[in-house]
Amino acid sequence: MAAPLELSCWGGGWGLPSVHSESLVVMAYAKFSGAPLKVNVIDNTWRGSRGDVPVLTSEDNIVSQPAKILNFLRKQKYNADYELSAKQGADTLAYIALLEEKLLPAMLHTFWVESDNYFSVTKPWFASQIPFPLSLILPGRMSKGALNRILLTRGEPPLYHLREVEAQIYRDAKECLNLLSNRLGTSQFFFGDTPSTLDAYVFGFLAPLYKVPFPKVQLQEHLKQLSNLCRFCDDILNSYFRLSLEDG
């Protein structure tokens, strides 16, 4: 009998199984590959300290970071990519790199740096999931970490100032969304009729951006104009997460 697989992750809201992109990537991949994950949602009884989830636990193995967790699941024979060609496998890596380079900085900014969004949505939601007194400390630490990550990837000359960085990251993110929309076209998934790793990553990145009700919606408005990407998110939520959302 296979070892039980347990995933610790941030929980959901606004019709999502998780509002945290990296948690969603793993949850979606597990659904696509048939991996029997027991999901442990962080709540106000949580004993962690840094917010570095998702974390997969299996017997003596503790694995963090989506790419490493997905590799671990593949080694356990839960593989959503077994039908892909070598070229499709290479395309998957290229598009994931594109997401992380072009879309992630703007997503981090939308959630954690844009002050109206942070103070009215992101901070209250994450603080509500974390036990006191950590709830007073961890959201601010996560916000600072997001800003540092943005500046680390984008703060090189000549973009020294945050305002210049903001303009560039939103341009890049909109361009990335357009490329994803063009690549998906009228297909159900990125490589046809069966979801794969790339679909898990795109869903994980886009679904929170699509569903969370932010007051400042620059990137969200652009995404909502790309109807095939919105349909893609809705289809995955309805096909793979409806029961778990109803249970929740």
C-alpha beads as a LAMMPS data file, in Angstrom:
LAMMPS data file: protein, C-alpha beads

248 atoms
247 bonds

1 atom types
1 bond types

-500.0 500.0 xlo xhi
-500.0 500.0 ylo yhi
-500.0 500.0 zlo zhi

Masses

1 110.0

Atoms # bond

1 1 1 0.000 0.000 0.000
2 1 1 1.327 3.440 -0.940
3 1 1 2.417 5.793 1.816
4 1 1 -0.214 8.392 2.716
5 1 1 0.395 11.781 1.135
6 1 1 -0.466 14.865 3.176
7 1 1 -0.350 18.411 1.848
8 1 1 -0.207 21.403 4.174
9 1 1 -1.365 24.521 2.347
10 1 1 -3.220 27.804 2.584
11 1 1 -6.968 27.408 2.414
12 1 1 -9.602 28.816 0.135
13 1 1 -12.185 31.516 -0.274
14 1 1 -14.134 33.284 -3.027
15 1 1 -14.946 29.965 -4.695
16 1 1 -11.333 28.745 -4.722
17 1 1 -9.900 25.686 -2.928
18 1 1 -6.891 27.886 -2.068
19 1 1 -6.204 31.578 -2.611
20 1 1 -2.452 30.865 -2.663
21 1 1 -0.974 30.197 -6.109
22 1 1 1.708 27.707 -5.100
23 1 1 -0.776 25.690 -3.025
24 1 1 -3.211 25.704 -5.958
25 1 1 -0.568 24.445 -8.407
26 1 1 0.024 21.350 -6.261
27 1 1 -3.676 20.776 -5.536
28 1 1 -4.536 20.959 -9.243
29 1 1 -1.681 18.659 -10.268
30 1 1 -2.776 16.100 -7.666
31 1 1 -6.302 16.157 -9.105
32 1 1 -5.010 15.801 -12.678
33 1 1 -2.657 12.907 -11.831
34 1 1 -4.974 11.082 -9.423
35 1 1 -2.645 11.490 -6.432
36 1 1 -4.652 10.801 -3.248
37 1 1 -3.673 13.851 -1.206
38 1 1 -5.010 14.489 2.251
39 1 1 -5.151 18.279 2.399
40 1 1 -4.412 19.971 5.721
41 1 1 -5.453 23.596 5.492
42 1 1 -3.603 26.115 7.623
43 1 1 -5.975 27.595 10.175
44 1 1 -5.675 29.478 13.452
45 1 1 -4.405 26.379 15.267
46 1 1 -1.367 26.269 12.939
47 1 1 2.037 25.676 14.523
48 1 1 4.261 26.757 11.620
49 1 1 6.243 29.950 11.723
50 1 1 7.203 31.202 8.271
51 1 1 4.334 30.602 5.892
52 1 1 6.546 28.530 3.582
53 1 1 3.820 26.254 2.270
54 1 1 2.793 24.124 0.429
55 1 1 4.569 21.226 2.114
56 1 1 4.041 17.572 1.197
57 1 1 4.597 14.922 3.863
58 1 1 4.908 11.205 3.096
59 1 1 6.339 8.828 5.700
60 1 1 9.937 10.074 6.126
61 1 1 9.784 12.604 3.280
62 1 1 9.012 16.298 3.688
63 1 1 8.998 18.154 0.375
64 1 1 8.370 21.865 -0.193
65 1 1 8.136 24.068 -3.325
66 1 1 5.726 23.128 -6.118
67 1 1 8.332 21.915 -8.638
68 1 1 9.908 19.553 -6.078
69 1 1 6.511 18.319 -4.873
70 1 1 5.400 17.577 -8.445
71 1 1 8.650 15.695 -9.118
72 1 1 8.088 13.661 -5.956
73 1 1 4.531 12.798 -7.060
74 1 1 5.797 11.732 -10.495
75 1 1 8.275 9.370 -8.825
76 1 1 5.309 7.897 -6.936
77 1 1 3.745 7.183 -10.369
78 1 1 1.295 10.077 -10.232
79 1 1 2.178 11.567 -13.602
80 1 1 -0.107 13.993 -15.442
81 1 1 2.399 14.298 -18.314
82 1 1 2.857 10.716 -19.475
83 1 1 1.085 11.396 -22.794
84 1 1 3.173 14.460 -23.662
85 1 1 5.775 14.413 -26.427
86 1 1 9.354 15.569 -25.836
87 1 1 8.515 18.876 -27.526
88 1 1 5.452 19.372 -25.306
89 1 1 7.631 18.632 -22.280
90 1 1 10.087 21.300 -23.413
91 1 1 7.227 23.742 -24.062
92 1 1 5.955 23.077 -20.531
93 1 1 9.287 24.124 -19.004
94 1 1 9.456 27.216 -21.219
95 1 1 5.944 28.375 -20.305
96 1 1 6.487 27.781 -16.580
97 1 1 9.654 29.887 -16.786
98 1 1 7.624 32.562 -18.595
99 1 1 4.977 32.544 -15.853
100 1 1 7.580 32.904 -13.132
101 1 1 9.512 35.634 -14.918
102 1 1 6.697 37.705 -16.451
103 1 1 3.502 37.046 -14.463
104 1 1 4.648 36.259 -10.924
105 1 1 6.114 39.719 -10.126
106 1 1 2.827 41.434 -11.036
107 1 1 0.834 38.867 -9.050
108 1 1 3.018 39.420 -5.999
109 1 1 2.554 43.150 -6.435
110 1 1 -1.233 42.821 -6.821
111 1 1 -1.598 40.744 -3.644
112 1 1 1.165 41.957 -1.364
113 1 1 2.499 45.375 -2.386
114 1 1 -0.447 47.359 -3.822
115 1 1 -1.550 48.969 -0.556
116 1 1 -5.324 49.060 -1.128
117 1 1 -5.366 45.359 -2.026
118 1 1 -3.013 44.395 0.795
119 1 1 -4.829 46.226 3.581
120 1 1 -8.398 45.488 2.488
121 1 1 -8.064 41.899 1.177
122 1 1 -4.707 40.123 1.456
123 1 1 -3.655 41.019 5.003
124 1 1 -7.072 40.450 6.648
125 1 1 -7.546 37.107 4.898
126 1 1 -4.112 35.679 5.721
127 1 1 -4.234 37.070 9.286
128 1 1 -7.582 35.313 9.808
129 1 1 -5.929 31.947 9.027
130 1 1 -2.991 32.357 11.410
131 1 1 -2.998 32.025 15.216
132 1 1 -2.366 35.083 17.386
133 1 1 0.244 36.596 17.852
134 1 1 1.759 35.257 14.609
135 1 1 -1.186 36.828 12.752
136 1 1 0.228 40.250 13.648
137 1 1 3.662 39.454 12.239
138 1 1 3.514 36.972 9.374
139 1 1 1.434 38.925 6.774
140 1 1 3.856 41.859 7.018
141 1 1 6.801 39.503 6.677
142 1 1 5.187 37.905 3.606
143 1 1 4.548 41.356 2.110
144 1 1 8.169 42.351 2.635
145 1 1 9.306 39.069 1.108
146 1 1 7.135 39.680 -1.965
147 1 1 8.555 43.177 -2.435
148 1 1 12.119 41.894 -2.055
149 1 1 11.447 39.187 -4.635
150 1 1 10.087 41.763 -7.097
151 1 1 13.042 44.094 -6.620
152 1 1 15.512 41.226 -6.781
153 1 1 14.214 40.175 -10.198
154 1 1 13.358 43.635 -11.548
155 1 1 15.245 46.258 -9.587
156 1 1 18.388 46.289 -11.681
157 1 1 19.398 49.445 -13.577
158 1 1 17.712 51.401 -15.025
159 1 1 14.586 50.405 -13.035
160 1 1 15.743 51.592 -9.623
161 1 1 12.465 53.127 -8.514
162 1 1 9.465 51.066 -7.512
163 1 1 7.110 53.125 -9.697
164 1 1 9.179 52.356 -12.785
165 1 1 9.364 48.706 -11.735
166 1 1 5.566 48.602 -11.309
167 1 1 4.906 49.924 -14.801
168 1 1 7.281 47.388 -16.344
169 1 1 6.009 44.357 -14.418
170 1 1 2.393 45.080 -15.345
171 1 1 3.329 45.468 -19.008
172 1 1 5.173 42.143 -18.880
173 1 1 2.299 40.430 -17.083
174 1 1 -0.307 41.597 -19.612
175 1 1 1.933 40.427 -22.439
176 1 1 2.278 37.042 -20.705
177 1 1 -1.515 36.731 -20.324
178 1 1 -1.953 37.524 -24.030
179 1 1 0.586 34.825 -24.956
180 1 1 -1.200 32.271 -22.756
181 1 1 -4.558 33.183 -24.268
182 1 1 -3.187 32.819 -27.804
183 1 1 -1.533 29.497 -26.926
184 1 1 -4.706 28.056 -25.368
185 1 1 -6.959 29.210 -28.208
186 1 1 -10.193 27.216 -28.223
187 1 1 -8.649 24.086 -26.651
188 1 1 -9.864 22.819 -23.299
189 1 1 -6.308 22.479 -21.990
190 1 1 -2.898 23.601 -23.226
191 1 1 -2.065 20.257 -24.852
192 1 1 -5.518 19.169 -25.959
193 1 1 -8.161 17.318 -23.975
194 1 1 -6.101 16.176 -20.975
195 1 1 -4.697 18.456 -18.258
196 1 1 -0.967 18.380 -17.526
197 1 1 1.653 20.139 -15.410
198 1 1 1.380 23.318 -17.467
199 1 1 -2.372 23.491 -16.854
200 1 1 -1.765 23.121 -13.106
201 1 1 0.686 26.027 -13.124
202 1 1 -1.468 28.300 -15.283
203 1 1 -4.535 27.544 -13.158
204 1 1 -2.592 28.120 -9.936
205 1 1 -1.377 31.502 -11.134
206 1 1 -4.577 32.713 -12.793
207 1 1 -7.417 31.500 -10.575
208 1 1 -6.663 33.761 -7.558
209 1 1 -6.124 36.714 -9.877
210 1 1 -9.472 35.924 -11.525
211 1 1 -11.579 35.320 -8.408
212 1 1 -10.281 37.404 -5.477
213 1 1 -12.255 40.697 -5.247
214 1 1 -9.512 43.322 -5.177
215 1 1 -10.240 47.074 -5.096
216 1 1 -7.293 47.726 -7.461
217 1 1 -7.843 45.447 -10.433
218 1 1 -5.404 46.514 -13.159
219 1 1 -4.215 42.995 -13.983
220 1 1 -7.541 41.377 -13.093
221 1 1 -9.380 43.549 -15.614
222 1 1 -6.975 42.502 -18.343
223 1 1 -7.414 38.813 -17.472
224 1 1 -11.213 39.124 -17.532
225 1 1 -11.027 40.415 -21.101
226 1 1 -9.383 37.101 -22.127
227 1 1 -12.499 34.937 -22.028
228 1 1 -10.776 31.660 -22.883
229 1 1 -8.470 31.936 -19.841
230 1 1 -11.457 32.679 -17.583
231 1 1 -13.336 29.710 -19.058
232 1 1 -10.233 27.561 -18.477
233 1 1 -10.235 28.477 -14.749
234 1 1 -13.988 27.952 -14.408
235 1 1 -13.833 24.553 -16.122
236 1 1 -11.093 23.284 -13.786
237 1 1 -12.922 24.570 -10.705
238 1 1 -16.179 22.926 -11.822
239 1 1 -14.650 19.645 -13.020
240 1 1 -12.036 18.986 -10.344
241 1 1 -12.886 21.016 -7.243
242 1 1 -16.671 21.311 -7.071
243 1 1 -17.136 18.473 -4.558
244 1 1 -14.341 19.604 -2.271
245 1 1 -15.658 23.181 -2.375
246 1 1 -19.160 21.982 -1.521
247 1 1 -17.760 19.842 1.302
248 1 1 -15.896 22.881 2.600

Bonds

1 1 1 2
2 1 2 3
3 1 3 4
4 1 4 5
5 1 5 6
6 1 6 7
7 1 7 8
8 1 8 9
9 1 9 10
10 1 10 11
11 1 11 12
12 1 12 13
13 1 13 14
14 1 14 15
15 1 15 16
16 1 16 17
17 1 17 18
18 1 18 19
19 1 19 20
20 1 20 21
21 1 21 22
22 1 22 23
23 1 23 24
24 1 24 25
25 1 25 26
26 1 26 27
27 1 27 28
28 1 28 29
29 1 29 30
30 1 30 31
31 1 31 32
32 1 32 33
33 1 33 34
34 1 34 35
35 1 35 36
36 1 36 37
37 1 37 38
38 1 38 39
39 1 39 40
40 1 40 41
41 1 41 42
42 1 42 43
43 1 43 44
44 1 44 45
45 1 45 46
46 1 46 47
47 1 47 48
48 1 48 49
49 1 49 50
50 1 50 51
51 1 51 52
52 1 52 53
53 1 53 54
54 1 54 55
55 1 55 56
56 1 56 57
57 1 57 58
58 1 58 59
59 1 59 60
60 1 60 61
61 1 61 62
62 1 62 63
63 1 63 64
64 1 64 65
65 1 65 66
66 1 66 67
67 1 67 68
68 1 68 69
69 1 69 70
70 1 70 71
71 1 71 72
72 1 72 73
73 1 73 74
74 1 74 75
75 1 75 76
76 1 76 77
77 1 77 78
78 1 78 79
79 1 79 80
80 1 80 81
81 1 81 82
82 1 82 83
83 1 83 84
84 1 84 85
85 1 85 86
86 1 86 87
87 1 87 88
88 1 88 89
89 1 89 90
90 1 90 91
91 1 91 92
92 1 92 93
93 1 93 94
94 1 94 95
95 1 95 96
96 1 96 97
97 1 97 98
98 1 98 99
99 1 99 100
100 1 100 101
101 1 101 102
102 1 102 103
103 1 103 104
104 1 104 105
105 1 105 106
106 1 106 107
107 1 107 108
108 1 108 109
109 1 109 110
110 1 110 111
111 1 111 112
112 1 112 113
113 1 113 114
114 1 114 115
115 1 115 116
116 1 116 117
117 1 117 118
118 1 118 119
119 1 119 120
120 1 120 121
121 1 121 122
122 1 122 123
123 1 123 124
124 1 124 125
125 1 125 126
126 1 126 127
127 1 127 128
128 1 128 129
129 1 129 130
130 1 130 131
131 1 131 132
132 1 132 133
133 1 133 134
134 1 134 135
135 1 135 136
136 1 136 137
137 1 137 138
138 1 138 139
139 1 139 140
140 1 140 141
141 1 141 142
142 1 142 143
143 1 143 144
144 1 144 145
145 1 145 146
146 1 146 147
147 1 147 148
148 1 148 149
149 1 149 150
150 1 150 151
151 1 151 152
152 1 152 153
153 1 153 154
154 1 154 155
155 1 155 156
156 1 156 157
157 1 157 158
158 1 158 159
159 1 159 160
160 1 160 161
161 1 161 162
162 1 162 163
163 1 163 164
164 1 164 165
165 1 165 166
166 1 166 167
167 1 167 168
168 1 168 169
169 1 169 170
170 1 170 171
171 1 171 172
172 1 172 173
173 1 173 174
174 1 174 175
175 1 175 176
176 1 176 177
177 1 177 178
178 1 178 179
179 1 179 180
180 1 180 181
181 1 181 182
182 1 182 183
183 1 183 184
184 1 184 185
185 1 185 186
186 1 186 187
187 1 187 188
188 1 188 189
189 1 189 190
190 1 190 191
191 1 191 192
192 1 192 193
193 1 193 194
194 1 194 195
195 1 195 196
196 1 196 197
197 1 197 198
198 1 198 199
199 1 199 200
200 1 200 201
201 1 201 202
202 1 202 203
203 1 203 204
204 1 204 205
205 1 205 206
206 1 206 207
207 1 207 208
208 1 208 209
209 1 209 210
210 1 210 211
211 1 211 212
212 1 212 213
213 1 213 214
214 1 214 215
215 1 215 216
216 1 216 217
217 1 217 218
218 1 218 219
219 1 219 220
220 1 220 221
221 1 221 222
222 1 222 223
223 1 223 224
224 1 224 225
225 1 225 226
226 1 226 227
227 1 227 228
228 1 228 229
229 1 229 230
230 1 230 231
231 1 231 232
232 1 232 233
233 1 233 234
234 1 234 235
235 1 235 236
236 1 236 237
237 1 237 238
238 1 238 239
239 1 239 240
240 1 240 241
241 1 241 242
242 1 242 243
243 1 243 244
244 1 244 245
245 1 245 246
246 1 246 247
247 1 247 248
